[in-house]
Amino acid sequence: MTARFVSAAEMMSRVLGMPGYAFATIGHPVSSATDDELKAMARTAIEQGAKLLVKQ
């Protein structure tokens, strides 16, 4: 999820009965990002996703 759409994702999670659903967030926009910026965003998403998967 890019930062620009976090509020929309949070609303959808509430509508779908899963308030507080956690997800990884990366910078916005993606379409104009350089290869290096995309790699950094991917690393961020992987790190956040890993933390979500092992959250106790």
N, C-alpha and C positions, 0 to 999 in steps of 0.2 A: 504494500500500500504506500502510495506517496503521501507526503505530509499534507498536500493540498486536499486530499480526499478523506482524511481521518474522520472528520465530523460525519460525512456521509456513511462511512463504514460503521461508525458507532451507532448511528441511527438505524441502519439495516440490521445490526446485531440485536438491537432492542426490538425491532419489528418482528424479527424471526424468533424471538423468545430466548435470546442468549445475551442479555445485557452484560456488559463488562468483558465480552469476548476479546481476548488478547491477540494481537497480530504485530508483525514486524512493520516498521515504518522507515522508508528511505526518503531522500530529498526529492524535490520537484523543481524543474521538470526532468524527465528522463530522455525525452526525444532529442534534446539539444546537448546532452551530456557527451563528453569525450569518452574514448575507450577507457582511459585511466579513471575517470569519474565513475563510469559504470562499474568498473571492477571494485572501486571503493564502496559503492552502494551495495553491490552484491556481498561483499565481506560484511558490511553492516547488517544486512538482512540475515545472513547466515548466523552471525553472532547472536542477534536478537532471537532468531528462530530456535537456536540451540538452547538458549536460556528458557524459552517458553516450553520446550519439550521436556526439560529436566526440572522444571519448577515443582517444588514440593509444597 
